Amino acid sequence: MAKRDSTRGLRAGEGPQELCPFDTDKFENVLQVGGIRTGSLDCVPTAAGGGAQSCRAAFFDTGAGLRFTVALDRGGDIVDASYMQHNLAYLTPNGYRPPSHAYNFAADWLTGWPGGLLTSCGPNYFGPPRTEDGQTLGLHGHHSNTPAAVEMLHNPDPSRGRNAMLLTMVIRDARMFGPVLEVRRTIQCRLGVPEIVLYDEITNRANTRAAHNWLYHINLGYPLVDAGAKLIFHGKTQYLGGEGAPSASQLNAFKTVTAPLESHRGGGERVLLVDNEPDGDGLCHAGIINPKLGLALELTYPAEALPRFANWQHFGPGGSYVTGLEPFSGSLLGKEKDQHPKAAQWLEPGETKRYRLTIRMHEAKDAIKSLAGRDGKLTL
């Protein structure tokens, strides 16, 4: 009988022996079929301009058509992302540029924001500029303007039965006398699976209580977002927008993506705040289905950790065309304007909150049908 290896499964990224989705007799370097590379990107948003300063990045290839770039200099968020030949993410005209705390004032965050598949907002506060708890707050918090320290990178090793790839980072939003909030982030994928699993642990490292609000801004763009695409989520909804209060039928019509709207020129937008309803396992599901492409993107996350959800729609003409799927904990509006029972969230000294978010691509008809079956009505 073979001797059992008692250490198997104890190291990060290792689990039971897995069958590799590729023929391991036909490649020597795993990066031929998938994995993680690290490097830098020149910060040039257009071919004709921009600066020469570079930003650190990690490039993931799942070997299943899903590829994406992790912005190591911007909190370990995800910028570019594609599936097969299709772009998934909305990208701003700013490009991926170095972070700057100068952008933490008022709405200047928009000057440095690259867009991208995932932008994390918080970890102290997020939402519009305002004064709350005696603090003057800029748009969406400090996380995306804070560089990450890489702790660990594991590439797949199919010859050892390990298909997992993962990247672990630490991001600290800190100042003398507090608050000091530490985000420990792991992004994990598997060879042959078009899926991203993100784990965050957020700990209050200061000696006083700190407000803690956390939002995942999933920014979807063309061609995944196009007229006729269907947004998937349901629950009791509060409407925020400049187009007047909608009826229930109008509210549900907002779940079908439109062509560019004149009313969304400039800063025009609409936001739906939804108490997204979990399934029997306590998981919430949201997503988008593009019937013209035969493609869908699904988010899955535990309702206990992320009990609230927002859908941002900005269908502006001239290319400013984006919708955001945004699970969150805390308040988007600020406690003074938000009467939700879970609007106020705090971390005591040494306390940790844990989050998990899964992003998965679907092109099989039965998988897309299953996601469509998770849709439902929005109610006022």
Beta strands, then each sheet from edge to edge (+ up, - down):
strand 1: 35-42
strand 2: 54-61
strand 3: 66-71
strand 4: 77-83
strand 5: 86-87
strand 6: 118-121
strand 7: 130-132
strand 8: 135-137
strand 9: 149-154
strand 10: 164-174
strand 11: 180-190
strand 12: 195-204
strand 13: 210-211
strand 14: 214-221
strand 15: 230-232
strand 16: 235-241
strand 17: 270-276
strand 18: 283-290
strand 19: 295-302
strand 20: 308-315
strand 21: 321-329
strand 22: 346-347
strand 23: 352-362
strand 24: 378-379
sheet 1: 1+ 2- 3+ 4- 5+
sheet 2: 6+ 14- 21+ 20- 17+ 16- 24-
sheet 3: 7+ 8-
sheet 4: 9+ 10- 11+ 12- 23+ 19- 18+ 15-
sheet 5: 13+ 22-
end
